[in-house]
């Protein structure tokens, strides 16, 4: 086996992973701007999770994928926080608001 072929394939794969990360980052930005996107954030999360399982990630690639996954988690936390019903008033605060 020729190691030059392996090196070329490895370099090509690393470039493709970089391109994939860039594409997903742009797609997430687009979904945040236009919530009625054809592909929801869940799709992009799954793509990132697939990338994170790739054995050939360089440190900067792994960091970029992790950062994007954390960003998606924060978006989910923020959106579920907004969707929660308001906390019920306890007796003391209810009486003080009626005064």
C-alpha positions as YAML, in Angstrom:
chain: A
units: angstrom
residues:
- id: 1
  name: UNK
  ca: [0.00, 0.00, 0.00]
- id: 2
  name: UNK
  ca: [1.30, 3.43, -0.90]
- id: 3
  name: UNK
  ca: [1.31, 5.81, 2.08]
- id: 4
  name: UNK
  ca: [0.97, 8.80, -0.24]
- id: 5
  name: UNK
  ca: [-2.53, 7.63, -1.16]
- id: 6
  name: UNK
  ca: [-3.43, 7.35, 2.52]
- id: 7
  name: UNK
  ca: [-2.09, 10.84, 3.25]
- id: 8
  name: UNK
  ca: [-4.05, 12.32, 0.35]
- id: 9
  name: UNK
  ca: [-7.20, 10.57, 1.49]
- id: 10
  name: UNK
  ca: [-6.65, 11.73, 5.09]
- id: 11
  name: UNK
  ca: [-6.08, 15.33, 4.00]
- id: 12
  name: UNK
  ca: [-9.17, 15.22, 1.80]
- id: 13
  name: UNK
  ca: [-11.26, 13.81, 4.65]
- id: 14
  name: UNK
  ca: [-10.05, 16.53, 7.03]
- id: 15
  name: UNK
  ca: [-10.98, 19.19, 4.46]
- id: 16
  name: UNK
  ca: [-14.40, 17.66, 4.03]
- id: 17
  name: UNK
  ca: [-14.94, 17.68, 7.80]
- id: 18
  name: UNK
  ca: [-13.91, 21.36, 7.93]
- id: 19
  name: UNK
  ca: [-16.34, 22.13, 5.11]
- id: 20
  name: UNK
  ca: [-19.09, 20.19, 6.88]
- id: 21
  name: UNK
  ca: [-18.55, 22.09, 10.14]
- id: 22
  name: UNK
  ca: [-18.64, 25.43, 8.29]
- id: 23
  name: UNK
  ca: [-21.79, 24.43, 6.43]
- id: 24
  name: UNK
  ca: [-23.55, 23.35, 9.63]
- id: 25
  name: UNK
  ca: [-22.53, 26.58, 11.39]
- id: 26
  name: UNK
  ca: [-24.04, 28.64, 8.55]
- id: 27
  name: UNK
  ca: [-27.16, 26.47, 8.48]
- id: 28
  name: UNK
  ca: [-27.71, 26.94, 12.22]
- id: 29
  name: UNK
  ca: [-27.40, 30.70, 11.78]
- id: 30
  name: UNK
  ca: [-29.95, 30.55, 8.95]
- id: 31
  name: UNK
  ca: [-32.40, 28.52, 11.05]
- id: 32
  name: UNK
  ca: [-32.08, 31.04, 13.88]
- id: 33
  name: UNK
  ca: [-32.89, 33.86, 11.44]
- id: 34
  name: UNK
  ca: [-35.75, 31.97, 9.76]
- id: 35
  name: UNK
  ca: [-37.43, 29.59, 12.25]
- id: 36
  name: UNK
  ca: [-39.62, 28.02, 9.54]
- id: 37
  name: UNK
  ca: [-36.59, 26.44, 7.90]
- id: 38
  name: UNK
  ca: [-36.99, 23.24, 5.90]
- id: 39
  name: UNK
  ca: [-34.48, 21.49, 8.19]
- id: 40
  name: UNK
  ca: [-34.95, 21.99, 11.94]
- id: 41
  name: UNK
  ca: [-32.19, 22.38, 14.52]
- id: 42
  name: UNK
  ca: [-32.64, 18.73, 15.49]
- id: 43
  name: UNK
  ca: [-31.36, 17.69, 12.05]
- id: 44
  name: UNK
  ca: [-28.23, 19.81, 12.45]
- id: 45
  name: UNK
  ca: [-27.68, 18.49, 15.98]
- id: 46
  name: UNK
  ca: [-27.71, 14.95, 14.63]
- id: 47
  name: UNK
  ca: [-25.23, 15.89, 11.93]
- id: 48
  name: UNK
  ca: [-22.93, 17.35, 14.59]
- id: 49
  name: UNK
  ca: [-23.30, 14.26, 16.76]
- id: 50
  name: UNK
  ca: [-22.30, 12.11, 13.79]
- id: 51
  name: UNK
  ca: [-19.26, 14.28, 13.23]
- id: 52
  name: UNK
  ca: [-18.30, 14.10, 16.91]
- id: 53
  name: UNK
  ca: [-18.16, 10.30, 16.63]
- id: 54
  name: UNK
  ca: [-15.73, 10.49, 13.72]
- id: 55
  name: UNK
  ca: [-12.35, 9.04, 14.64]
- id: 56
  name: UNK
  ca: [-10.41, 11.43, 12.45]
- id: 57
  name: UNK
  ca: [-11.29, 14.76, 14.03]
- id: 58
  name: UNK
  ca: [-8.44, 17.12, 14.75]
- id: 59
  name: UNK
  ca: [-8.52, 19.04, 18.04]
- id: 60
  name: UNK
  ca: [-9.81, 22.26, 16.42]
- id: 61
  name: UNK
  ca: [-12.52, 20.33, 14.61]
- id: 62
  name: UNK
  ca: [-13.63, 18.57, 17.77]
- id: 63
  name: UNK
  ca: [-13.69, 21.92, 19.59]
- id: 64
  name: UNK
  ca: [-15.78, 23.51, 16.83]
- id: 65
  name: UNK
  ca: [-18.28, 20.63, 16.89]
- id: 66
  name: UNK
  ca: [-18.49, 20.75, 20.69]
- id: 67
  name: UNK
  ca: [-19.01, 24.52, 20.64]
- id: 68
  name: UNK
  ca: [-21.85, 24.20, 18.14]
- id: 69
  name: UNK
  ca: [-23.47, 21.40, 20.17]
- id: 70
  name: UNK
  ca: [-23.24, 23.55, 23.30]
- id: 71
  name: UNK
  ca: [-24.77, 26.46, 21.42]
- id: 72
  name: UNK
  ca: [-27.68, 24.28, 20.31]
- id: 73
  name: UNK
  ca: [-28.15, 23.08, 23.89]
- id: 74
  name: UNK
  ca: [-28.26, 26.68, 25.09]
- id: 75
  name: UNK
  ca: [-30.81, 27.57, 22.40]
- id: 76
  name: UNK
  ca: [-32.95, 24.63, 23.55]
- id: 77
  name: UNK
  ca: [-32.65, 25.72, 27.18]
- id: 78
  name: UNK
  ca: [-33.60, 29.28, 26.29]
- id: 79
  name: UNK
  ca: [-36.58, 28.21, 24.20]
- id: 80
  name: UNK
  ca: [-37.91, 25.81, 26.83]
- id: 81
  name: UNK
  ca: [-37.43, 28.46, 29.49]
- id: 82
  name: UNK
  ca: [-39.63, 30.83, 27.52]
- id: 83
  name: UNK
  ca: [-42.27, 28.16, 27.02]
- id: 84
  name: UNK
  ca: [-42.65, 27.40, 30.74]
- id: 85
  name: UNK
  ca: [-45.80, 28.66, 32.40]
- id: 86
  name: UNK
  ca: [-45.29, 31.32, 35.05]
- id: 87
  name: UNK
  ca: [-44.70, 30.08, 38.56]
- id: 88
  name: UNK
  ca: [-47.84, 30.16, 40.75]
- id: 89
  name: UNK
  ca: [-47.88, 32.89, 43.34]
- id: 90
  name: UNK
  ca: [-47.54, 31.74, 46.90]
- id: 91
  name: UNK
  ca: [-50.02, 32.91, 49.53]
- id: 92
  name: UNK
  ca: [-47.84, 35.70, 50.93]
- id: 93
  name: UNK
  ca: [-47.11, 37.35, 47.58]
- id: 94
  name: UNK
  ca: [-50.74, 37.00, 46.51]
- id: 95
  name: UNK
  ca: [-51.94, 38.85, 49.62]
- id: 96
  name: UNK
  ca: [-49.35, 41.60, 49.23]
- id: 97
  name: UNK
  ca: [-50.34, 42.16, 45.60]
- id: 98
  name: UNK
  ca: [-54.01, 42.57, 46.58]
- id: 99
  name: UNK
  ca: [-53.24, 45.43, 48.99]
...
